[in-house]
Amino acid sequence: MELRRRNALVGIVRHPAGALLAGALFAIAASFFVRGGIVAHERAAVADDPVAITDQALAQVFDRGVAEREINAALAAGDLDLAQSLSRSPPTATC
Protein backbone atom coordinates (compact mmCIF):
# COMPACT_ATOMS: atom_id res chain seq x y z
CA MET A 1 0.00 0.00 0.00
CA GLU A 2 2.77 2.44 0.96
CA LEU A 3 4.67 1.64 -2.23
CA ARG A 4 1.57 2.20 -4.33
CA ARG A 5 1.03 5.67 -2.79
CA ARG A 6 4.64 6.57 -3.33
CA ASN A 7 4.47 5.49 -6.97
CA ALA A 8 1.33 7.57 -7.48
CA LEU A 9 3.03 10.60 -5.93
CA VAL A 10 6.10 10.13 -8.10
CA GLY A 11 3.86 9.86 -11.14
CA ILE A 12 2.17 13.14 -10.29
CA VAL A 13 5.46 14.90 -9.64
CA ARG A 14 6.97 13.66 -12.90
CA HIS A 15 3.99 14.85 -14.91
CA PRO A 16 4.57 18.17 -16.73
CA ALA A 17 1.48 19.67 -15.09
CA GLY A 18 2.99 18.90 -11.68
CA ALA A 19 6.15 20.74 -12.66
CA LEU A 20 4.13 23.72 -13.88
CA LEU A 21 2.11 23.76 -10.67
CA ALA A 22 5.26 23.63 -8.55
CA GLY A 23 6.83 26.40 -10.65
CA ALA A 24 3.75 28.57 -10.24
CA LEU A 25 3.73 28.04 -6.48
CA PHE A 26 7.41 28.95 -6.24
CA ALA A 27 6.83 32.07 -8.38
CA ILE A 28 4.01 33.22 -6.12
CA ALA A 29 6.11 32.64 -3.01
CA ALA A 30 9.07 34.43 -4.59
CA SER A 31 6.95 37.45 -5.45
CA PHE A 32 5.98 37.87 -1.79
CA PHE A 33 9.58 37.58 -0.64
CA VAL A 34 10.90 39.93 -3.32
CA ARG A 35 8.27 42.55 -2.45
CA GLY A 36 9.18 42.28 1.22
CA GLY A 37 12.85 42.64 0.34
CA ILE A 38 12.18 45.77 -1.70
CA VAL A 39 10.22 47.34 1.17
CA ALA A 40 12.98 46.43 3.64
CA HIS A 41 15.60 47.93 1.33
CA GLU A 42 13.62 51.17 1.03
CA ARG A 43 13.32 51.39 4.81
CA ALA A 44 17.02 50.68 5.32
CA ALA A 45 17.97 53.26 2.69
CA VAL A 46 16.26 56.07 4.58
CA ALA A 47 17.04 54.88 8.10
CA ASP A 48 19.39 57.80 8.84
CA ASP A 49 17.25 60.54 7.30
CA PRO A 50 14.35 61.67 9.53
CA VAL A 51 12.75 63.72 6.74
CA ALA A 52 12.78 60.74 4.36
CA ILE A 53 11.31 58.51 7.08
CA THR A 54 8.49 61.01 7.59
CA ASP A 55 7.86 61.32 3.85
CA GLN A 56 7.74 57.55 3.50
CA ALA A 57 5.31 57.16 6.41
CA LEU A 58 3.07 59.97 5.14
CA ALA A 59 2.98 58.47 1.65
CA GLN A 60 1.51 55.30 3.13
CA VAL A 61 -1.28 56.89 5.18
CA PHE A 62 -1.97 60.38 3.80
CA ASP A 63 -3.82 60.58 0.50
CA ARG A 64 -6.43 62.76 -1.14
CA GLY A 65 -9.32 61.18 0.77
CA VAL A 66 -7.64 61.77 4.12
CA ALA A 67 -6.81 65.36 3.17
CA GLU A 68 -10.40 66.08 2.13
CA ARG A 69 -11.78 64.53 5.32
CA GLU A 70 -9.39 66.56 7.49
CA ILE A 71 -10.11 69.78 5.61
CA ASN A 72 -13.87 69.25 6.05
CA ALA A 73 -13.37 68.49 9.75
CA ALA A 74 -11.27 71.64 10.18
CA LEU A 75 -13.91 73.72 8.40
CA ALA A 76 -16.66 72.20 10.54
CA ALA A 77 -14.66 73.07 13.66
CA GLY A 78 -14.12 76.60 12.40
CA ASP A 79 -10.34 76.25 12.09
CA LEU A 80 -9.73 78.08 8.82
CA ASP A 81 -5.95 78.20 9.28
CA LEU A 82 -5.73 74.41 9.51
CA ALA A 83 -8.03 73.93 6.51
CA GLN A 84 -5.93 76.32 4.42
CA SER A 85 -2.65 74.69 5.46
CA LEU A 86 -3.97 71.28 4.48
CA SER A 87 -5.24 72.54 1.14
CA ARG A 88 -1.89 74.19 0.30
CA SER A 89 0.23 71.10 0.96
CA PRO A 90 -0.73 68.30 -1.44
CA PRO A 91 0.20 64.76 -0.41
CA THR A 92 3.57 63.55 -1.64
CA ALA A 93 3.77 60.91 -4.34
CA THR A 94 4.12 57.33 -3.18
CA CYS A 95 7.45 55.62 -3.67
FENVENPE-V983018 format. One record per backbone hydrogen bond with DSSP energy under -1.0 kcal/mol. CO is the residue of the C=O (numbers start at 0). NH is the residue of the N-H. Records with the same first field share a line. If there is no record, write none. Layout:
CO = NH + NH
This chain:
0 = 4
1 = 5
2 = 6
3 = 7
4 = 8
5 = 9
6 = 10
7 = 11
8 = 12
9 = 13
14 = 18
15 = 19
16 = 20
17 = 21
18 = 22
19 = 23
20 = 24
21 = 25
22 = 26
23 = 27
24 = 28
25 = 29
26 = 30
27 = 31
28 = 32
29 = 33
30 = 34
31 = 35
32 = 36
33 = 37
34 = 38
35 = 39
36 = 40
37 = 41
38 = 42
39 = 43
40 = 44
41 = 45
45 = 48
48 = 52
49 = 53
50 = 54
51 = 55
52 = 56
53 = 57
54 = 58
56 = 60
57 = 61
62 = 66
63 = 67
64 = 68
65 = 69
66 = 70
67 = 71
68 = 72
69 = 73
70 = 74
71 = 75
72 = 76
73 = 78
77 = 79
78 = 82
79 = 83
80 = 84
81 = 85
82 = 86
83 = 87
